[in-house]
Each structure stands twice: as C-alpha cells, then as structure tokens.
Amino acid sequence: MMMNAVLADYAVSVTDLKRNYATIINEAVGAVAVLNHNRPEAYLVPAAYYEQLMDYLEDLEDAEIVRQRMNNEKSVKVNLDEL
C-alpha cells in the first residue's frame, strides 16, 4: 500500500465537498485537500492565495531569466544621458 502525503491542514472527501461546498469554502483557512478514496485528488485554495502564488512564480521565473543572462551575456556600458 502506497502512502500519500496530504499537503494541507484540512482535508475533505469529494462526497463531503459536493454536499457541503458552501460551508467548506466559508470555513476553510488556507488549502483544503480533496480526498478521493482517502488519497489526495486535488487541493482547493482561496482565489487570493492562488493569485499571490501565480505572482510569486512569475517573479521566480523572471529572477531565473536575470541569472541566466548575467552568466551568459556580456555587459554593455550605457551613458544615461545618451538614452
């Protein structure tokens, strides 16, 4: 039998989510693991948290591009007065 980690403080079955969606959404604090046959099927997160997460991932991707360019490209001196 394979064990699955639940990466949330709260868990709910698919059946309970269907029956009590509004209550679960209103009472949830942070992520909720949605279990199907006692295994994580999905994670339900508040919209604001998801938006923050997407912004954070975009920032990480931008930082990686900067690191790659710093290592692979020659620098060019620029005079701000000439711009």
Helices and strands as residue ranges (DSSP letters): E 10-13, H 14-19, H 21-27, E 32-36, E 39-44, H 47-72, G 80-82
